[in-house]
């Protein structure tokens, strides 16, 4: 199932690789949605608000950890594209060892400061304990999340996007079953939803381990590879740290936005949570295209074919712009129907709908700039550049900070919702300029990559 993306017509290769990723991403979002839907219907709207209020923290903690480990796989992609099997195996072992340090550090840091962070975010008192319980358990599962994302990144780096899809589909169904069992049968509330997520993610990781060991020898390190190599460590950290910081910076902006949303009470938080989950679901095609371009650019960069990278980016941009327009229509039309899934019949949807509509309507007009961010950012990262994509995250953070300050100052909910579009426009412009700058350098070898 490995795919050499350095040969053949780019668009069919990109689409064949992207579609399994998109389906896998959708299933991942579906089992994230399952948590919120089941919690909202069987525990209550306050519990849904509690889970939703921690979403940005999850993005910060898990995104930082995953960004670091995903960055480790860029070197693997480049070496696979260059045909260096021994170097590929060495990079896999080195990335796993580095990820172990990331897991230990992030787990300890996230658990020690969680309650203070929730208070800093203006989390309503009536949902504070449930929010703390849910996010603390999620942080205990960082090991499962990082391991799955690292292994699936390794598989994608050699052109295999199907096995991560299959493991995610199984995991999604398992997550729903565990949600129902823990919440309804065992009456575990939000804790049950968190444990269901951790267990499901862990099983996905185990399935990837088994498959790689049995079927993908190029990703199976030998005994001699299990040590930290100085050059590989330097190279992987030079990519992984900026990718992790980019996630962290972006997540910091969403935390600021969530803090502004929290000021409008648990009803607004619950409605925003449902709308945001729906939006995250339909935008997975954009994310999958970005993941595809990371592998595509990594392999072609390893081969020194910059012209082919540019060609692929142009085709990816055209494809995602069409997809973005379809997403805008789906978001507006589908919201009233999706919203009903999140709440039981005892909740008046009419109270939730205005809050949810405001957020979706404001965001849907700006999906095209959002889609370009994933392509430009992941292409640069696939070529080994970390600093410029990270600065795109800084542009997002600055835009969200400005909008959130106005929203909090004027206590204006539409301004709080506009934090996302403002961030997307800023990052889209920055990453487009940065991408053009990198391509103009006419790089011809991986060793030439430099953030200068």
GIFEN-V493691 format. One record per residue. N is the residue number from 1. RES is the residue in one small letter. SS is DSSP state (A for helix, B for strand, O for the rest). OMEGA is omega in radians with two decimals (none if undefined). D_FIRST is the distance of its C-alpha to the first C-alpha in Angstrom with 1 decimal. Layout:
BEGIN
n={N,N}
res={RES,RES}
ss={SS,SS}
omega={OMEGA,OMEGA}
d_first={D_FIRST,D_FIRST}
END
This chain:
BEGIN
n={1,2,3,4,5,6,7,8,9,10,11,12,13,14,15,16,17,18,19,20,21,22,23,24,25,26,27,28,29,30,31,32,33,34,35,36,37,38,39,40,41,42,43,44,45,46,47,48,49,50,51,52,53,54,55,56,57,58,59,60,61,62,63,64,65,66,67,68,69,70,71,72,73,74,75,76,77,78,79,80,81,82,83,84,85,86,87,88,89,90,91,92,93,94,95,96,97,98,99,100,101,102,103,104,105,106,107,108,109,110,111,112,113,114,115,116,117,118,119,120,121,122,123,124,125,126,127,128,129,130,131,132,133,134,135,136,137,138,139,140,141,142,143,144,145,146,147,148,149,150,151,152,153,154,155,156,157,158,159,160,161,162,163,164,165,166,167,168,169,170,171,172,173,174,175,176,177,178,179,180,181,182,183,184,185,186,187,188,189,190,191,192,193,194,195,196,197,198,199,200,201,202,203,204,205,206,207,208,209,210,211,212,213,214,215,216,217,218,219,220,221,222,223,224,225,226,227,228,229,230,231,232,233,234,235,236,237,238,239,240,241,242,243,244,245,246,247,248,249,250,251,252,253,254,255,256,257,258,259,260,261,262,263,264,265,266,267,268,269,270,271,272,273,274,275,276,277,278,279,280,281,282,283,284,285,286,287,288,289,290,291,292,293,294,295,296,297,298,299,300,301,302,303,304,305,306,307,308,309,310,311,312,313,314,315,316,317,318,319,320,321,322,323,324,325,326,327,328,329,330,331,332,333,334,335,336,337,338,339,340,341,342,343,344,345,346,347,348,349,350,351,352,353,354,355,356,357,358,359,360,361,362,363,364,365,366,367,368,369,370,371,372,373,374,375,376,377,378,379,380,381,382,383,384,385,386,387,388,389,390,391,392,393,394,395,396,397,398,399,400,401,402,403,404,405,406,407,408,409,410,411,412,413,414,415,416,417,418,419,420,421,422,423,424,425,426,427,428,429,430,431,432,433,434,435,436,437,438,439,440,441,442,443,444,445,446,447,448,449,450,451,452}
res={x,x,x,x,x,x,x,x,x,x,x,x,x,x,x,x,x,x,x,x,x,x,x,x,x,x,x,x,x,x,x,x,x,x,x,x,x,x,x,x,x,x,x,x,x,x,x,x,x,x,x,x,x,x,x,x,x,x,x,x,x,x,x,x,x,x,x,x,x,x,x,x,x,x,x,x,x,x,x,x,x,x,x,x,x,x,x,x,x,x,x,x,x,x,x,x,x,x,x,x,x,x,x,x,x,x,x,x,x,x,x,x,x,x,x,x,x,x,x,x,x,x,x,x,x,x,x,x,x,x,x,x,x,x,x,x,x,x,x,x,x,x,x,x,x,x,x,x,x,x,x,x,x,x,x,x,x,x,x,x,x,x,x,x,x,x,x,x,x,x,x,x,x,x,x,x,x,x,x,x,x,x,x,x,x,x,x,x,x,x,x,x,x,x,x,x,x,x,x,x,x,x,x,x,x,x,x,x,x,x,x,x,x,x,x,x,x,x,x,x,x,x,x,x,x,x,x,x,x,x,x,x,x,x,x,x,x,x,x,x,x,x,x,x,x,x,x,x,x,x,x,x,x,x,x,x,x,x,x,x,x,x,x,x,x,x,x,x,x,x,x,x,x,x,x,x,x,x,x,x,x,x,x,x,x,x,x,x,x,x,x,x,x,x,x,x,x,x,x,x,x,x,x,x,x,x,x,x,x,x,x,x,x,x,x,x,x,x,x,x,x,x,x,x,x,x,x,x,x,x,x,x,x,x,x,x,x,x,x,x,x,x,x,x,x,x,x,x,x,x,x,x,x,x,x,x,x,x,x,x,x,x,x,x,x,x,x,x,x,x,x,x,x,x,x,x,x,x,x,x,x,x,x,x,x,x,x,x,x,x,x,x,x,x,x,x,x,x,x,x,x,x,x,x,x,x,x,x,x,x,x,x,x,x,x,x,x,x,x,x,x,x,x,x,x,x,x,x,x,x,x,x,x,x,x,x,x,x,x,x,x,x,x,x,x,x,x,x,x,x,x,x}
ss={O,O,O,O,O,O,O,O,O,A,A,A,A,A,A,A,A,A,A,A,A,A,A,A,A,A,A,A,A,A,A,A,A,A,A,A,A,A,A,A,A,A,O,O,A,A,A,A,A,A,A,A,A,O,A,A,A,A,A,A,A,A,A,A,A,A,A,A,A,A,A,A,A,A,A,A,A,A,A,A,A,O,O,O,A,A,A,A,A,A,A,A,A,A,A,A,A,A,A,A,A,A,A,A,A,A,A,A,A,A,A,A,O,A,A,A,A,A,A,A,O,O,O,O,A,A,A,A,A,A,A,A,A,A,A,A,A,A,A,A,O,A,A,A,A,A,A,A,A,A,A,A,A,A,A,A,A,O,O,O,O,A,A,A,A,A,A,A,A,A,A,A,A,A,A,A,A,A,A,A,A,A,A,A,A,O,O,O,O,A,A,A,A,A,A,A,A,A,A,A,A,A,A,A,A,A,A,A,A,A,A,A,A,A,A,O,A,A,A,O,O,O,A,A,A,O,O,O,O,A,A,A,A,A,A,A,A,A,A,A,A,A,A,A,A,A,A,A,A,A,A,A,A,A,A,A,A,A,A,A,A,A,O,O,A,A,A,A,A,A,A,A,A,A,A,A,A,A,A,A,A,A,O,A,A,A,A,A,A,A,A,A,A,A,A,A,A,A,A,A,A,A,A,O,O,A,A,A,A,A,A,A,A,A,A,A,A,A,A,A,A,A,A,A,A,A,A,A,A,A,A,A,A,A,A,A,A,A,A,A,A,A,O,O,O,O,O,O,A,A,A,A,A,A,A,A,A,A,A,A,A,A,A,A,O,O,A,A,A,A,A,A,A,A,A,A,A,A,A,A,A,A,O,O,O,O,A,A,A,A,A,A,A,A,A,A,A,A,A,A,A,A,A,A,A,A,A,A,A,A,O,O,A,A,A,A,A,A,A,A,A,A,A,A,A,A,A,A,A,A,A,A,A,A,A,A,A,A,A,A,O,O,O,O,O,A,A,A,O,O,O,O}
omega={3.11,-3.09,3.02,-3.06,3.13,-3.09,3.05,-3.14,-3.01,-3.01,3.10,3.12,3.14,-3.10,3.12,3.12,-3.04,-3.04,3.06,3.09,-3.13,3.13,3.11,3.11,3.13,3.11,3.10,3.09,3.14,3.14,2.93,3.09,-3.14,3.07,-3.04,3.14,-3.10,3.08,-3.12,-3.07,-3.00,3.09,3.08,-3.11,3.09,3.09,3.07,3.10,3.13,3.11,-3.12,-3.10,3.14,-3.07,-3.13,3.08,3.07,3.13,3.13,-3.03,-3.09,3.13,3.10,-3.12,-3.11,3.11,3.11,-3.08,3.10,3.09,3.13,-3.07,-3.14,3.12,3.10,3.13,-3.12,-3.13,3.07,3.11,3.14,3.13,-3.12,-3.05,-3.14,3.10,3.10,3.14,-3.13,-3.14,3.11,-3.13,-3.12,3.14,3.11,3.14,3.10,-3.14,3.11,3.08,3.13,-3.12,-3.10,-3.08,-3.08,3.11,-3.12,-3.11,-3.06,-3.12,-3.05,-3.05,-2.97,-3.07,3.11,3.13,3.12,3.11,3.12,-3.12,3.13,3.13,-3.14,-3.07,-3.08,3.10,-3.03,-3.05,3.10,3.12,-3.13,3.14,-3.07,-3.03,3.11,3.12,3.09,-3.14,3.05,-3.13,3.12,-3.11,-3.13,-3.11,-3.12,-3.11,3.13,-3.08,3.09,-3.09,3.11,3.07,3.08,3.12,3.12,-3.10,3.08,3.04,-3.13,3.12,-3.06,-3.09,3.02,3.10,-3.10,-3.14,3.12,3.12,3.10,3.14,-3.13,3.13,3.11,-3.13,3.12,-3.14,3.13,3.06,-3.10,-3.11,-3.09,-3.04,-3.07,-3.06,-3.10,3.09,-3.09,3.10,-3.08,3.10,3.11,3.12,-3.13,3.14,3.09,3.12,-3.12,-3.11,-3.14,3.13,3.12,3.13,3.05,3.14,-3.14,3.12,3.10,3.11,-3.12,-3.11,-3.13,-3.12,-3.06,-2.91,-3.03,-3.09,-3.12,3.10,-3.11,-3.09,3.04,-3.08,-3.08,-3.09,-3.03,3.02,3.12,3.10,-3.04,-3.09,-3.14,3.13,3.12,-3.11,-3.11,3.11,-3.14,3.07,-3.04,-3.11,3.08,3.10,3.10,3.12,3.10,3.05,-3.11,3.13,3.11,-3.14,3.10,3.08,3.13,3.06,3.09,3.10,3.12,3.10,3.10,3.12,-3.09,-3.12,-3.06,3.01,-3.02,3.11,3.10,-3.14,3.14,-3.14,3.10,3.13,-3.14,-3.13,-3.13,3.09,3.10,3.14,3.12,-3.14,-3.02,-3.11,-3.07,3.06,3.10,-3.13,3.14,3.10,3.08,3.11,3.11,-3.10,3.06,3.11,-3.13,-3.12,3.13,-3.13,-3.10,3.05,3.08,3.12,3.12,-3.07,-3.10,3.13,3.14,3.08,3.13,3.13,3.13,3.13,3.12,3.13,3.13,3.12,3.14,-3.13,-3.07,3.08,3.06,3.13,-3.11,3.12,3.10,3.11,-3.14,3.12,-3.12,-3.12,-3.09,-3.07,-3.01,-3.05,-3.09,-3.12,-3.12,-3.07,-3.11,-3.14,-2.99,-3.02,3.09,-3.12,-3.13,-3.11,3.12,-3.11,-3.14,3.10,-3.08,-2.95,-3.13,3.12,-3.12,-3.13,-3.12,-3.12,-3.07,-3.10,3.13,-3.08,-3.01,-3.13,-3.02,-3.14,-3.13,3.07,3.09,-3.07,-3.11,-3.13,-3.08,-3.11,-3.12,-3.08,-3.08,3.08,3.10,3.14,3.10,3.09,3.09,3.13,3.14,-3.00,-3.08,3.03,3.10,3.12,2.98,3.05,3.09,3.09,3.07,-3.10,-3.11,-3.14,3.14,3.12,-3.13,-3.12,-3.14,3.11,3.09,-3.12,3.13,-3.13,-3.12,-3.06,-3.03,-3.08,3.09,3.08,3.08,3.12,-3.11,3.09,-3.12,3.13,3.11,3.12,-3.11,-3.13,-3.13,-3.10,3.12,3.13,-3.10,-3.08,3.09,3.12,-3.14,3.12,3.12,3.11,-3.11,-3.12,-3.13,3.12,3.05,-3.13,-3.13,-3.13,3.13,-3.09,-3.11,-3.08,-3.12,3.14,-3.13,none}
d_first={0.0,3.8,6.4,9.9,12.2,15.3,15.4,16.1,18.0,17.5,18.2,15.6,12.8,14.5,15.0,11.6,10.5,13.8,14.3,12.0,13.7,17.0,16.8,16.0,18.8,21.1,20.6,21.5,24.5,25.4,25.8,27.7,29.8,30.3,32.2,34.5,35.1,35.9,38.0,39.8,40.6,41.4,42.8,44.2,44.0,45.2,42.4,39.9,41.7,41.3,37.5,37.3,39.6,37.2,34.1,34.9,35.4,32.0,30.6,32.7,31.9,28.3,27.5,29.2,27.4,23.9,24.8,25.7,22.5,20.2,22.3,21.5,17.8,18.9,19.9,16.5,14.9,17.8,17.6,14.0,15.0,18.0,16.3,18.3,16.5,19.7,20.3,16.9,17.7,21.2,20.3,18.3,21.3,23.7,22.2,22.3,25.9,26.9,25.4,27.7,30.7,29.6,29.4,32.8,34.5,33.2,34.0,37.5,38.3,37.1,39.0,42.2,42.8,41.5,44.8,46.3,43.5,43.8,47.5,47.0,44.9,47.8,46.2,48.7,50.6,50.0,46.3,46.3,46.0,43.1,41.3,41.9,40.8,37.5,36.4,37.6,35.4,32.3,33.1,33.1,29.5,28.4,26.8,24.3,23.6,23.1,21.0,18.5,18.5,18.1,15.2,13.3,14.4,13.0,9.5,10.1,11.8,8.8,7.3,5.5,8.2,7.6,8.7,11.6,12.5,12.8,14.8,16.9,17.8,19.0,20.8,22.4,24.0,25.1,26.6,28.7,29.9,30.9,32.6,34.7,35.5,36.5,38.4,40.0,40.5,41.0,42.5,40.7,40.7,38.6,37.9,36.1,33.8,33.0,32.3,30.1,27.9,27.8,27.0,24.2,22.6,23.1,21.3,18.2,18.4,18.9,15.9,13.7,15.7,15.3,11.5,11.5,14.4,13.1,9.5,9.1,12.3,12.3,13.0,15.4,18.9,21.5,25.1,26.4,24.1,25.5,28.3,28.9,28.8,31.4,29.6,26.2,28.2,30.2,27.3,25.3,28.5,29.4,26.4,26.1,29.8,30.2,27.2,28.7,32.1,30.8,29.6,32.9,35.1,33.5,33.9,37.5,38.2,36.9,39.0,42.0,41.2,41.0,44.3,45.9,44.5,45.8,49.3,49.4,49.2,46.9,46.9,45.6,43.0,41.8,41.7,39.9,37.4,36.6,36.4,34.2,31.7,31.6,31.1,28.3,26.5,26.9,26.0,22.4,21.2,23.0,21.5,17.9,18.8,20.2,17.1,15.1,17.9,17.9,14.4,15.3,18.7,17.8,15.6,18.2,21.0,19.8,20.1,23.5,22.8,24.9,25.7,22.1,22.0,25.2,24.0,21.0,23.4,25.8,23.4,22.1,25.8,26.8,24.1,24.9,28.6,28.4,26.4,29.1,31.9,30.4,30.1,33.7,34.9,32.9,34.2,37.8,37.7,35.7,37.3,40.4,38.3,35.7,38.6,40.1,37.1,37.9,41.5,43.6,46.4,48.9,47.6,49.0,46.1,48.8,49.3,45.6,44.8,46.8,45.1,41.6,42.4,43.8,40.6,38.2,40.5,40.9,37.2,36.0,37.9,35.9,32.2,31.7,32.7,30.6,27.4,28.1,28.3,24.7,23.7,26.3,26.0,22.3,22.4,25.2,23.6,20.4,23.0,24.5,27.5,28.6,32.3,32.4,29.8,31.8,34.9,33.4,33.4,37.1,37.9,36.6,38.6,41.8,41.5,41.1,43.9,46.3,45.5,45.7,49.0,50.4,49.1,50.7,53.9,54.5,52.9,51.0,47.9,46.6,46.8,44.7,42.1,42.2,40.8,37.2,37.9,40.0,37.2,34.7,37.0,37.9,34.4,33.2,36.1,35.6,31.8,32.3,35.1,33.2,30.2,32.6,34.3,31.2,30.1,33.7,33.5,31.3,29.2,27.8,26.4,25.0,28.3,30.2,29.0,32.0,33.1,36.5}
END
